[in-house]
Every structure is written in C-alpha cells, then in structure tokens.
Amino acid sequence: MSKLTLIARIFAKEEKRELIKSELIKLIAPTRKEEGCINYDLHQDSENPNLFVFHENWESKALLEKHLASAHIAEYMKATEGAVEKFTLQEMTQIG
C-alpha cells in the first residue's frame, strides 16, 4: 500500500493567529516521533498569515488515526477551542 498524504489547512481567527501558531508548533516534535510518521511539515502562507498548512505523509491510515487520537492532538484541540476560523483536511494519494 502506498503512503497516505494529508494536507491540513488551519485558518486562524486574526486575533488568535499567534496562539494557533504556537500551538501548531508544539505538535511537530511529538508527531515526528510517532510510529508511521514519514514527514510532518508546517507552513504559514506568505500572503495570508492567518493560514497554516501541514503537509504530512503517513505509512498507513491506521497509524494516522492513532495520531489523531493522541494526547498532543487532544491538548491542541483544547488549547485552540474557538480560535480556528476554518479547518480542512484532504487525504491524497501520490500518483507521480
């Protein structure tokens, strides 16, 4: 089975941008240590600083689901409650 690629877009409320940014950065180190994590890279849009994008690759859907159920994701969700304007998640398969 091929790796699973995710594009997660997090749109922060303008007044909560720095909170969201700091909480997202906290996710990087523990996630990169997780079983099945190939890469977990955070980006901030150059033209819209309220938009953050994670580009992620996982060995399997099951290991991704384990990540989504992790304590650090739960802590992020609690810390940022009400601070996110919009969140989208795209699961993708590499074809070339």
N, C-alpha and C positions, 0 to 999 in steps of 0.2 A: 504494500500500500504506500502511496506517495505521501509526503508530508502535507500537513494542513497549514495553510497560510491564513492569517487573520489581519484585517485592517480595522482597528478600533478608532473611531473618531469621537473625541470628547470636546464638546463646546461648553466652555465655562461661562457663567454669568460674569459680565465685565468686572464687577466689584469683587468677585471671588476668584479671579484669574490666578493670583499668586498662591492662594490656598490650594487650588486644584493642581497647579504646577508642582508645589512642594509635596503634595500627597502622591501624585503620579511618580515623581522621582523616587519616593520611598518604596515603590513597588518593584523597581528594577532589580536591585541586588537579590532579594529573596526569590524572585521569579526566575532569574537566570540560573539559580541553583537547583530548581525543580527538575525532577525526572521528566524527560521528554521535551524540555525547552531547548530548541535549536538556537533561536535568537529572540530578543525582546527589546526592541529599539523604539525609543520615544523621540518624537519630533514636535516642534512648535512651528506653526505656519508663519512664514515671513511677512505676509501681508495682513493676516488676521491673528493677532497674538492670543486671542481667546480660544483658538482651535489647536488642540493637541491630537497627535496621531501616533498610535502604536502600530508598528509593523512587527508581526510575530510569526514565527514558524514553530510548529509542534510536530512531534513524531506521530501522534495519533489523536483522534477525537477524545478517547477515554482519558488521556493524560491532560488534554486541555480542560476537560470537565473537572478533573481533580484540581487543577489550578484555579478554576472559577469558584470552587468550593473551599479554597484555602483561607486560613485565618487572616493573611495580609490583605486579601481582596475584601473580606468582610470588614476589616478595620478601615480600609479605604472608603467603602460604601458608607459606613457610619460617619466618618470624618467629613465627608463631602455632601452629605444629605442636604438637598435644597440648593446646592451651589452649581449644579450642572444644568445648563440650558437644554442640551440635547445630547444624546448618545446614540451612535450607530455602530453596528458590528457586522462586518462582511466576512464570511468564510469563503476562501478562494482555493482553487487548485491550480498549481503551476502547470502550464501546457507547453512551455518553450524555454 
